[in-house]
Amino acid sequence: MKAHANSLNALGIGRHKEIVVMRLGSLLSLVLFFVAAALAQSTLPHFTVADHHGSVTLLGRSPSQSKTTVIPTVLVPVTLSFVANPANGRPATLSSLSAVPAVLHSPVFARFGFSDSEHTQYADALLRSAVHHAAGWHTLLGSPAVHPLHITIPPRAGYLLSDGRTGGKMAILDVEYLERRIFAQLPSEKGKLFLIVTPNAAYYTWSDATICCSWGAHGIDPATGDSFVLGTYLHAAPAIVKEQDVQPLTQQLAEFVLDPEHNSLFHGDYAHAPGNHFAAWKNPVTGRCSGTGIGSDYFLLEPTDVNLKNNFPFSKPYFASTAARMYHLQNVALPFWYGASSKSFRRQHSFPDAQILAASAQSCQSATQVSPGTLVATSQIIPKPIGKMRHEHQLIGYWTGEDSTGALFPLHDVSPQWDNIIVAFAAPVSGGPEGALRFTLPQGISSRQFKSDVASLQQQGKTVMLSLGGGGEFFKLDQSAQVPVFVQSVEHLVAKYGFRGIDLDFESPSLDLAPGDTDFRHPTTPSIVHLIAAMRQIKAHFGPKFLLSIVPEGSQVPAGYDTYGGQFGSELPIIYALRKDLSFVDIQDYNTPPMEALDGEIYQSHTVDYHAALADLLLHGFYVGGNRAQWFPPLPASKVVIGFLVGYAQPSVVSDAMRYLMTGNAPVGTHYRLSNSYGYPHLLGAMFWNIDMDRRQNYKFSNLIGPQLHHFAVQP
């Protein structure tokens, strides 16, 4: 969920839970990193085309010259090793060494007939489709030297998924970790392009597994100044992965050719990132705002990609049949599509298939901000009324007090369908003592009005809680002396406003497991140990009726089934230690990368299968990180809530998922089978981020899911 709206609006994600905290050792290293990033320039040939909004830099030499430029290339096949699985003691390995011949014979290096008159490489054909050029102008990748690498992936940097039906394997990796490890081993060779090929890997960025998935990275490595393309080669991948062979690799290669000065490790405002920039553009398939550069911000996905966040990327391929085999190539947008306007650019929107993008990009307009204190306009649809005020199954939602334009949304205007309103957020005090939290009401909502609204709702039988943390907020309790500061600030806020409970929303990397912390039953990470102690103190202070909840990202709980370390499984120790005190656990199904379920199959978000599979992990229990000596016991269904994001979820999918989980009646097309074939009729309910987004979408979730939950009767 959550806070951190501005940078995410460009993705169409809204106030969604993303992490911007960087894991750099010190302020000095942070400054040096950005200085290096700002000064890094490509040592490969490149040229610039002036444009009405500035300029666009492309790979190669001037297209006005009838010359062939050969880019010296090093092909780097990577072998990935994952730490030994405690169940069998053997490390798992994936290697792209066997893919080297296929890559060499593909249109990446071999010439292919992209038109009737030209046989050339993929990158050269792309450039010749993008700009007007002299007849003999070419930019080719040279015959590469091959430099294999071996990289070990610790639990905190990714995990390996296995397809139970086909045996295919897929890695989900931290792309920043991998880039740094690769360039720590590669000798720096200015003036060469490193084409780095990983086997069956999808990536998350910013070291946060909830920002997933891409097929790689490209640009200039800021530590070495070397130019690179990092992409995956797909072979015998799980069935859920739809792209094949060199398509992911050609996507990253194409984006590098069109933006050779990109820095994939840049953190911050993309308007100031190195490389080419355009007006914010809208994805032509999904209709979502996607970025300001070549490919989308964060994920580097093409406008031709149709996948939703946290799924494996997918685009319709271009088929290239060579003497060796059939290859799948990426269709990409050319600069003219993004809005680059110059006599030098050809008026072609996409390559290789010129018909994939038939029109120029549509721009994304930012929401018009209103004056502070402006009231939210009423919805076109009336929220459904409600009968009795207390229900066995609950509709839970987060309230922020204002919408994306800054207009107010008072607490008393919340739809009556919501049973539990969680106020977001009490966040760490910037520059204050560690552990101290502050809660600030939107300008225009007074403390007196807010306290009155809280009391009124709770008199009606509603529950109003306070959420601690939020996306983009870094929190830690590394020292025992910080515990009283945290406890006192929380107790003060609860008493001041009359909240009935607190909700923990401390997101990665706030509670990441420290190295060597391998047993969720006996955690050693200081922040986790101290937070458990603090929560027990708060619960004891307010008494047994005081509510405690926790709302983990998918990486913080369900991913603990796949691996345990860093962000993966980081909140399992908290849930285990507080299992008797917690009122409910609410997994954010929308902040979750692809995962393996109890049935041995891989599922990805926004499907009934996914919601059922993630819930079943908590409801059935699981071996943590595959270690059969560490069983995470199941939670009672009355303490489990399924979390959805209004911006991505489909009402019909949410309704089907909740019905399936509570009754065991699987919708047509559902593959995952619940461990309990009769379902979980005592499941507590559903959560949404957030209440205002639902209101702005005419209550399409609360008016559907609220009555569904409230009218569901548990059979005696």
C-alpha positions in Angstrom: 0.0 0.0 0.0 0.9 3.1 -0.2 2.5 6.2 0.4 5.1 7.3 -2.2 2.6 8.4 -4.8 4.3 10.8 -7.1 6.9 8.5 -8.6 4.4 5.7 -9.0 1.6 7.7 -10.7 3.7 7.4 -13.9 3.2 3.7 -13.6 -0.5 3.9 -13.1 0.0 2.1 -9.7 -1.2 5.1 -7.6 -0.4 5.2 -3.9 1.0 1.7 -4.0 3.5 0.0 -1.8 7.0 0.5 -3.3 10.3 0.9 -1.7 12.6 3.8 -2.5 15.1 3.4 0.4 18.5 2.5 -1.0 20.8 0.0 0.8 24.0 1.9 0.5 26.4 1.9 3.3 26.8 5.6 4.0 25.9 9.0 2.9 29.4 9.3 1.3 28.9 6.2 -0.8 25.5 7.5 -1.9 26.9 10.8 -3.0 29.8 9.1 -4.9 27.3 6.7 -6.6 25.2 9.6 -8.0 28.3 11.5 -9.0 29.6 8.5 -10.9 26.1 7.9 -12.4 25.9 11.5 -13.6 29.4 11.5 -15.2 29.2 8.1 -16.9 29.1 8.3 -20.6 29.2 5.6 -23.2 32.6 4.7 -24.6 30.9 3.1 -27.6 30.2 5.1 -30.7 26.9 7.1 -30.4 25.2 9.9 -32.2 22.6 12.5 -31.2 19.5 13.6 -33.1 18.2 17.0 -32.2 14.5 17.0 -31.4 11.9 19.5 -30.6 12.0 18.6 -26.9 15.8 18.2 -26.8 17.8 15.4 -28.3 17.8 11.6 -28.6 21.1 9.6 -28.4 21.4 6.3 -30.3 24.1 3.7 -30.7 26.5 4.0 -33.7 28.0 6.7 -35.8 26.3 9.3 -37.9 23.7 7.8 -40.3 24.7 10.4 -42.9 28.0 8.5 -43.5 28.1 5.4 -45.8 30.2 3.5 -43.3 29.9 0.3 -41.3 30.6 0.6 -37.6 31.4 -2.7 -35.8 30.9 -2.8 -32.0 33.4 -5.0 -30.3 31.4 -7.4 -28.2 32.0 -9.8 -25.3 29.3 -12.5 -24.9 29.0 -13.4 -21.2 27.0 -16.6 -20.5 26.1 -16.8 -16.8 25.7 -19.8 -14.6 23.6 -19.2 -11.5 24.0 -21.2 -8.3 21.5 -21.0 -5.5 22.4 -21.9 -1.9 21.9 -25.5 -0.9 18.4 -26.5 -0.1 18.2 -27.7 3.5 15.9 -30.5 2.4 18.5 -32.2 0.2 21.7 -30.4 0.8 22.3 -29.8 -2.9 22.7 -26.4 -4.5 20.5 -25.7 -7.6 22.1 -24.5 -10.7 21.0 -22.8 -13.9 23.4 -22.2 -16.8 23.2 -20.3 -20.1 26.5 -21.9 -21.4 24.5 -24.3 -23.6 22.6 -21.3 -25.1 25.8 -19.8 -26.6 25.4 -21.5 -30.0 21.8 -20.5 -30.3 22.5 -16.9 -29.5 25.4 -16.8 -32.0 23.1 -18.2 -34.7 20.2 -15.9 -33.9 19.6 -12.5 -35.5 21.4 -10.9 -32.6 24.7 -11.8 -34.4 23.6 -13.6 -37.6 22.1 -11.7 -40.6 18.4 -12.1 -41.2 16.2 -10.7 -43.9 14.2 -8.1 -42.1 13.1 -6.7 -45.5 13.3 -7.9 -49.0 16.4 -5.9 -49.8 18.4 -6.1 -46.5 19.9 -9.0 -44.6 21.4 -7.7 -41.4 21.5 -8.1 -37.6 18.6 -7.2 -35.4 20.2 -4.0 -33.9 21.3 -2.7 -37.3 17.9 -3.3 -38.8 16.3 -1.5 -35.9 18.5 1.6 -36.3 17.9 1.7 -40.1 14.1 1.5 -39.4 14.4 4.4 -36.9 16.4 7.0 -38.8 17.0 8.1 -42.4 20.5 6.9 -43.4 23.0 6.6 -46.1 22.8 3.5 -48.2 26.0 1.9 -46.8 25.4 2.8 -43.2 25.4 -0.1 -40.7 26.0 -0.7 -37.0 26.9 -4.3 -36.4 27.9 -6.3 -33.3 31.3 -7.9 -33.9 32.0 -11.6 -33.6 32.2 -11.9 -29.8 34.7 -13.2 -27.4 33.1 -15.5 -24.9 33.7 -14.9 -21.2 31.6 -17.3 -18.9 30.8 -16.2 -15.4 29.5 -18.0 -12.3 27.4 -16.1 -9.8 26.1 -17.4 -6.5 22.6 -16.2 -5.5 22.1 -15.9 -1.7 18.6 -16.3 -0.3 18.2 -12.5 0.1 18.9 -11.9 -3.6 16.3 -14.2 -5.2 14.8 -17.6 -5.4 14.3 -20.4 -7.9 10.8 -21.6 -9.0 10.1 -25.1 -10.3 7.2 -26.2 -12.5 5.7 -29.4 -11.1 4.3 -30.4 -14.4 7.1 -29.8 -16.8 10.1 -29.6 -14.5 11.0 -26.2 -16.0 12.8 -23.8 -13.7 12.7 -20.0 -13.4 14.7 -17.7 -11.3 13.4 -14.5 -9.7 16.4 -12.3 -9.1 17.5 -8.9 -7.8 18.8 -7.3 -11.0 20.9 -4.7 -9.0 22.6 -7.4 -7.0 23.4 -9.4 -10.2 24.7 -6.4 -12.1 27.1 -5.5 -9.2 28.3 -9.0 -8.9 28.9 -9.4 -12.6 30.9 -6.2 -12.9 32.9 -7.1 -9.8 34.2 -10.1 -11.8 34.4 -8.8 -15.3 37.6 -7.0 -16.4 36.7 -3.5 -17.5 37.0 -3.1 -21.2 36.1 0.4 -22.5 34.9 0.5 -26.0 33.3 -2.9 -25.9 29.7 -4.1 -25.3 29.2 -6.8 -22.8 26.2 -8.9 -23.9 25.4 -10.8 -20.7 23.1 -13.8 -21.0 21.3 -15.3 -18.0 19.3 -18.5 -18.0 15.5 -18.5 -17.4 15.5 -15.4 -15.1 13.0 -12.6 -14.5 14.1 -9.6 -12.4 12.9 -7.2 -9.7 14.5 -3.8 -9.3 15.5 -1.4 -6.6 16.3 -4.5 -4.5 12.6 -4.8 -3.8 10.9 -8.0 -5.0 7.5 -6.2 -5.1 8.8 -4.2 -8.1 8.8 -7.0 -10.5 9.2 -8.2 -13.3 11.5 -7.3 -16.1 13.7 -9.4 -18.5 17.0 -7.7 -17.5 18.8 -4.3 -17.7 21.0 -2.3 -20.0 23.1 0.8 -20.3 26.3 2.0 -18.6 27.4 0.3 -15.3 28.2 3.3 -13.0 31.0 1.5 -11.1 33.1 0.6 -14.2 31.7 2.8 -17.0 31.3 -0.3 -19.2 28.4 -0.6 -21.6 26.2 -3.7 -21.2 23.1 -5.5 -22.1 21.8 -8.0 -19.5 19.0 -10.2 -20.7 17.7 -13.7 -20.3 17.7 -16.6 -22.7 14.6 -18.9 -22.3 14.9 -22.6 -22.7 12.6 -25.3 -21.2 11.0 -22.5 -19.1 7.9 -23.2 -17.0 4.7 -23.2 -19.0 3.5 -20.0 -17.4 6.3 -18.2 -19.2 5.0 -17.3 -22.7 8.1 -15.7 -24.3 10.8 -17.9 -25.8 14.5 -18.1 -26.7 16.1 -14.7 -27.5 13.0 -12.5 -27.2 13.8 -11.2 -23.7 17.4 -10.7 -24.7 16.5 -8.7 -27.9 14.1 -6.5 -25.8 17.0 -5.3 -23.7 19.3 -5.1 -26.7 16.8 -2.9 -28.5 16.4 -0.6 -25.6 20.1 -0.2 -25.3 20.5 0.6 -28.9 17.9 3.3 -28.5 19.2 4.5 -25.2 22.9 3.7 -24.8 23.5 6.1 -21.9 20.8 4.6 -19.6 21.8 3.9 -16.0 19.8 1.0 -14.6 21.0 1.6 -11.1 19.7 5.1 -10.9 17.4 5.8 -8.0 15.2 8.9 -7.9 13.3 11.1 -10.2 13.5 9.7 -13.7 13.3 13.2 -15.1 16.9 13.6 -13.9 18.1 10.1 -14.8 20.8 9.7 -17.5 19.6 8.8 -21.0 16.8 9.7 -23.4 13.5 11.2 -22.1 10.1 11.8 -23.6 6.7 13.1 -22.4 5.0 10.6 -20.1 3.4 8.0 -22.3 0.5 5.6 -21.9 0.8 1.9 -22.6 -1.3 1.3 -25.7 -2.6 -2.1 -24.5 -3.2 -1.6 -20.8 -4.0 2.1 -20.9 -1.8 2.8 -17.9 0.8 5.5 -17.6 4.1 3.7 -18.0 7.1 6.0 -18.1 9.1 8.8 -19.7 11.9 6.9 -21.3 12.7 4.0 -23.7 10.6 1.4 -22.0 8.8 1.9 -18.7 10.3 3.3 -15.6 11.5 0.6 -13.1 10.6 -2.4 -15.2 12.1 -1.3 -18.6 9.1 -2.9 -20.3 8.2 -2.1 -23.9 5.0 -0.4 -24.9 4.2 -3.7 -26.7 4.2 -5.5 -23.4 0.7 -6.5 -22.1 1.5 -7.9 -18.7 0.4 -6.4 -15.4 2.8 -5.6 -12.6 4.4 -8.6 -10.8 3.8 -11.0 -13.7 6.2 -12.4 -16.2 6.6 -9.9 -19.1 4.9 -10.9 -22.4 4.8 -9.4 -25.8 3.7 -10.7 -29.2 6.9 -11.9 -30.8 8.3 -11.4 -34.3 9.2 -14.7 -35.8 12.5 -15.1 -37.6 13.3 -18.3 -39.3 16.9 -19.0 -40.0 18.8 -21.9 -41.3 19.4 -23.0 -37.7 15.9 -22.7 -36.2 12.9 -20.4 -35.6 13.6 -17.5 -33.3 11.3 -15.2 -31.3 12.3 -11.5 -31.5 11.0 -8.6 -29.5 8.7 -6.0 -31.2 9.8 -2.6 -29.9 8.7 1.0 -30.1 10.9 3.3 -32.2 11.7 6.9 -31.1 9.1 8.4 -33.4 6.4 6.5 -31.5 7.5 8.1 -28.2 7.1 11.5 -29.7 10.6 12.2 -31.0 10.2 14.6 -33.9 13.0 15.4 -36.3 13.6 15.2 -40.1 16.3 12.6 -39.2 13.7 10.1 -37.8 11.7 7.9 -40.0 8.0 7.9 -39.5 7.8 4.3 -38.3 6.4 3.5 -34.9 7.5 -0.1 -34.3 10.1 -2.7 -35.3 10.4 -5.4 -36.7 6.6 -5.5 -37.2 5.7 -2.0 -38.3 2.0 -2.8 -37.7 2.3 -3.6 -34.0 2.1 0.2 -33.1 0.0 2.0 -35.7 -0.2 5.4 -34.0 2.0 7.6 -31.9 2.0 7.4 -28.1 -0.8 9.0 -26.1 0.4 11.3 -23.4 -0.4 10.8 -19.7 -1.8 13.9 -18.0 -1.2 14.3 -14.3 -4.3 14.8 -12.2 -5.1 18.5 -11.6 -4.3 19.3 -8.0 -6.8 21.2 -6.0 -6.4 23.8 -3.3 -5.8 22.4 0.2 -9.0 21.7 2.0 -11.1 21.2 -1.1 -13.8 18.6 -0.5 -14.0 15.5 -2.7 -16.8 15.5 -5.2 -19.6 13.0 -4.7 -19.6 9.8 -6.7 -22.0 9.1 -9.5 -23.0 5.9 -7.8 -24.5 5.7 -4.3 -22.8 3.3 -1.8 -25.0 0.4 -0.9 -26.6 0.6 2.6 -25.9 -2.0 5.2 -28.1 -3.9 7.7 -26.6 -5.0 10.9 -23.3 -3.4 11.8 -21.3 -6.4 13.0 -20.4 -9.2 10.7 -18.5 -12.5 11.0 -16.8 -11.7 7.6 -15.3 -8.2 7.2 -14.6 -5.7 4.5 -11.4 -4.0 5.5 -10.0 -0.9 3.8 -7.3 1.8 4.2 -8.2 5.5 4.5 -5.8 8.3 3.7 -8.1 11.3 4.0 -7.5 12.7 0.5 -7.5 11.5 -3.1 -4.7 11.7 -5.7 -5.6 15.4 -6.5 -5.2 16.4 -2.8 -9.0 16.8 -2.3 -10.3 15.9 1.1 -12.2 12.7 1.8 -13.5 12.9 5.4 -13.8 9.8 7.5 -17.5 10.2 8.0 -18.0 9.9 4.2 -16.7 6.4 4.1 -19.2 3.9 2.6 -21.2 2.0 5.2 -20.0 -1.3 3.6 -16.6 -1.0 5.3 -16.4 -2.9 8.6 -12.8 -2.0 9.5 -11.3 1.3 8.5 -7.5 1.4 8.8 -6.1 4.9 8.9 -2.9 5.4 7.0 -0.3 6.2 8.3 1.7 6.9 11.4 5.1 7.2 9.9 8.7 7.5 11.3 9.6 11.0 12.3 12.1 12.4 9.8 15.2 13.5 11.7 13.7 12.4 15.0 14.7 9.7 17.4 14.6 6.2 16.0 11.3 4.5 16.8 9.3 7.7 17.1 6.2 7.9 14.9 4.1 10.9 13.8 0.6 11.1 12.4 -0.5 14.1 10.3 -4.0 14.8 9.2 -4.6 16.2 5.7 -4.9 20.0 5.7 -8.6 20.9 6.1 -9.4 18.0 8.5 -9.1 19.1 12.1 -8.1 16.9 14.9 -11.4 17.6 16.6 -13.4 16.6 13.5 -11.3 13.5 13.1 -11.7 12.3 16.7 -15.4 12.9 16.5 -15.6 10.8 13.3 -13.6 8.0 14.8 -15.9 7.9 17.8 -19.0 8.0 15.7 -18.0 5.2 13.5 -17.0 3.0 16.4 -20.3 3.7 18.1 -22.0 2.4 14.9 -20.1 -0.9 15.3 -17.3 -0.1 13.0 -13.6 -0.6 13.8 -11.1 2.1 13.3 -7.4 1.2 13.5 -4.1 3.1 12.9 -1.6 1.7 10.5 2.1 2.1 11.3 4.7 2.6 8.5 3.6 2.6 4.9 5.4 2.2 1.6 8.6 4.2 1.2 9.0 4.6 4.9 12.1 3.0 6.4 11.7 1.8 10.0 14.0 0.0 12.4 14.4 -0.7 16.1 18.0 -1.8 16.1 18.6 -0.8 19.7 16.7 -1.9 22.8 16.7 1.7 24.0 14.5 2.6 21.0 11.7 0.4 22.1 10.3 2.8 24.8 10.3 5.6 22.2 8.3 3.5 19.8 5.9 2.2 22.5 5.2 5.6 23.9 4.6 7.3 20.6 2.2 4.6 19.5 0.3 4.6 22.8 0.1 8.4 22.7 -1.5 8.4 19.2 -3.9 5.6 20.0 -5.1 7.3 23.2 -5.3 10.7 21.5 -7.6 9.7 18.7 -9.4 6.7 20.2 -8.2 4.0 17.8 -9.3 0.4 18.6 -6.1 -1.2 17.4 -2.9 -0.8 15.3 -1.8 -2.3 12.0 1.8 -3.1 11.2 2.8 -2.0 7.6 6.6 -2.0 7.8 7.7 -2.9 4.3 11.0 -4.1 2.9 13.7 -3.3 3.7 12.6 -2.1 7.1 12.4 -5.6 8.6 14.8 -7.5 6.4 16.4 -10.5 8.0 20.0 -10.0 9.0 22.7 -12.4 7.6 22.8 -15.5 9.7 19.1 -15.2 10.9 17.8 -18.5 9.6 15.2 -19.7 12.1 11.9 -17.9 12.2 11.1 -19.4 15.6 14.2 -17.8 17.1 14.9 -14.6 15.2 18.2 -12.7 15.8 17.6 -9.6 13.6 17.5 -6.8 16.2 14.7 -4.8 14.6 12.5 -7.9 14.5 13.3 -9.0 18.1 12.7 -5.5 19.4 9.4 -5.0 17.5 8.0 -8.2 18.9 8.8 -7.1 22.4 7.3 -3.6 21.7 4.0 -5.1 20.3 3.7 -7.2 23.4 4.0 -4.2 25.6 1.4 -2.2 23.7 -1.0 -5.1 23.7 -0.6 -5.5 27.5 -1.0 -1.8 28.0 -4.4 -1.6 26.2 -5.7 -5.0 27.2 -7.0 -8.1 25.5 -9.7 -6.3 23.4 -7.1 -4.1 21.7 -6.6 -5.3 18.0 -3.2 -6.0 16.4 -2.9 -6.8 12.7 -0.1 -7.1 10.2 -0.2 -6.5 6.5 2.9 -8.1 4.9 4.0 -7.8 1.3 4.0 -11.1 -0.5 7.8 -11.2 -0.3 7.6 -10.9 3.5 5.5 -14.0 4.1 4.5 -16.3 1.2 7.9 -16.0 -0.4 9.3 -17.6 2.7 8.0 -20.9 1.2 10.5 -20.5 -1.7 13.5 -19.0 0.2 14.3 -17.4 3.6 16.6 -14.4 3.9 16.6 -10.7 3.5 13.1 -9.5 2.6 11.9 -13.1 1.9 9.9 -14.4 4.8 11.0 -11.5 7.0 7.7 -11.1 8.8 7.2 -14.8 9.6 9.0 -14.4 12.9 6.7 -11.6 13.9 3.5 -13.5 13.0 4.8 -16.7 14.7 5.8 -14.9 18.0 2.5 -12.8 18.1 0.2 -15.5 16.7 -2.0 -15.5 19.8 -2.2 -11.7 20.0 -2.8 -10.9 16.3 -6.3 -10.2 15.3 -5.6 -10.9 11.6 -2.9 -11.2 9.0 -3.6 -9.5 5.7 -1.3 -10.6 2.8 -1.0 -8.0 0.0 -1.7 -10.2 -3.0 -0.9 -7.3 -5.3 2.6 -6.7 -4.1 3.8 -10.2 -4.8 6.0 -11.6 -7.6 5.5 -15.0 -9.2 5.6 -17.8 -6.6 5.5 -21.5 -6.2 2.5 -22.9 -4.4 1.9 -26.0 -2.3 1.0 -28.0 -5.4 4.4 -27.5 -6.9 3.1 -25.2 -9.6 4.0 -21.5 -10.3 1.3 -18.8 -10.2 1.3 -15.1 -10.9 -0.9 -12.3 -9.7 -4.3 -11.1 -10.6 -5.9 -14.5 -10.9 -8.1 -16.7 -8.7 -5.4 -19.3 -8.7 -2.9 -16.9 -7.2 -5.2 -15.6 -4.5 -6.2 -19.1 -3.5 -2.6 -20.4 -3.6 -1.2 -17.6 -1.4 -4.0 -17.9 1.1 -3.5 -21.6 1.3 0.1 -21.2 2.4 -1.1 -19.5 5.6 -4.2 -21.6 6.1 -2.4 -24.9 5.6 1.1 -24.1 6.8 4.4 -24.7 5.0 8.1 -25.7 5.3 10.1 -22.4 5.3 12.6 -22.2 2.5 12.1 -25.9 1.8 13.6 -26.8 5.1 11.7 -29.8 6.5 13.0 -29.0 10.0 11.1 -25.7 10.0 7.4 -25.9 9.7 5.4 -22.7 9.8 2.1 -23.7 11.4 -1.2 -22.7 9.9 -3.2 -19.7 11.0 -6.9 -20.1 11.8 -9.1 -18.9 8.9 -10.7 -16.3 11.3 -7.4 -14.5 11.4 -6.7 -14.5 7.6 -7.6 -11.6 5.2 -7.0 -11.5 1.5 -5.5 -8.2 0.2 -6.4 -6.6 -3.1 -5.4 -3.4 -4.9 -8.2 -1.4 -6.4 -6.1 -0.1 -9.2 -5.3 -3.6 -10.6 -7.9 -6.0 -9.3 -10.9 -7.0 -11.3 -14.2 -7.2 -9.3 -15.2 -10.5 -10.9 -11.8 -12.1 -10.0 -12.0 -10.8 -6.4 -15.5 -12.1 -6.0 -14.7 -15.5 -7.5 -11.5 -15.8 -5.3 -13.4 -15.0 -2.1 -16.2 -17.4 -3.0 -13.7 -20.2 -3.8 -11.8 -19.7 -0.6 -14.9 -19.7 1.6 -16.8 -22.5 -0.1 -14.3 -24.6 -1.9 -16.3 -24.2 -5.2 -13.7 -23.5 -7.8 -14.7 -21.3 -10.7 -14.4 -22.7 -14.2 -10.8 -22.6 -15.4 -9.2 -22.7 -11.9 -6.2 -24.9 -11.6 -5.1 -24.6 -8.0 -6.9 -27.0 -5.6 -7.3 -25.9 -2.0 -5.8 -28.1 0.7 -9.2 -28.1 2.3 -11.6 -29.1 -0.5 -14.5 -27.6 1.4 -12.8 -24.2 1.6 -12.4 -22.0 4.6 -15.9 -20.7 5.6 -14.5 -18.9 8.6 -12.1 -16.8 6.5 -12.2 -13.3 8.1 -12.6 -11.3 4.9 -11.0 -9.1 2.2 -8.9 -5.9 2.4 -8.5 -3.2 -0.2 -6.0 -0.5 -0.8 -7.7 1.9 -0.7 -11.2 3.1 0.3 -10.9 6.4 -1.7 -9.8 4.6 -4.9 -12.9 2.4 -4.5 -15.1 5.5 -4.1 -13.6 7.2 -7.2 -14.4 4.0 -9.1 -18.0 4.2 -8.0 -17.8 1.7 -5.2 -17.3 -1.2 -7.7 -15.6 -3.3 -5.0 -17.3 -2.3 -1.8 -20.8 -2.5 -3.4 -20.0 -6.1 -4.7 -17.6 -7.7 -2.1 -19.2 -6.1 1.0 -22.6 -7.7 0.5 -21.0 -10.9 -0.6 -19.1 -11.2 2.7 -21.8 -9.9 4.9 -24.5 -12.3 3.5 -22.2 -15.4 3.6 -23.5 -17.7 6.3 -21.3 -20.3 7.9 -23.1 -23.6 8.0 -23.4 -25.0 11.6 
